[in-house]
Amino acid sequence: MKTEIHPKYFKTKINCLCGNVIETASTKSESFSVEICSACHPFFTGKVKLLDMAGRVEKFQKKSATAANVQAESKAREEAKAVAAAAKKAKRQAAPPTAPPESLS
């Protein structure tokens, strides 16, 4: 086995939010935390656990309201452009035609 090419192993403590501490070896770091482990994961425990997903519905409603506002604003801009174009066209039709300039001789 070659020396100095293998990673260093640390005794690692993995802390879960449920309070479970797992001791193992790792090359990453000496300790880190996780949100879910085998002691509290619903698949292993058979219990239904609500994860922190608060605000998802509110976030969706906010996003859809923002989209509705943007659509309303763009529709209002298009209507304003149409009104301005119609006014410009009416102004052109109401103005008397201009005579072409006389040729210089």
NORWO-V336674 format. One record per helix or strand of 2 or more residues. SS is the DSSP state (H for helix, E for strand). FROM is the first residue (numbers start at 1). LEN is the number of residues. If there is no record, write none. Layout:
{{SS:FROM:LEN} {SS:FROM:LEN}}
This chain:
{{E:10:7} {E:21:6} {E:31:4} {H:42:4} {H:56:39}}
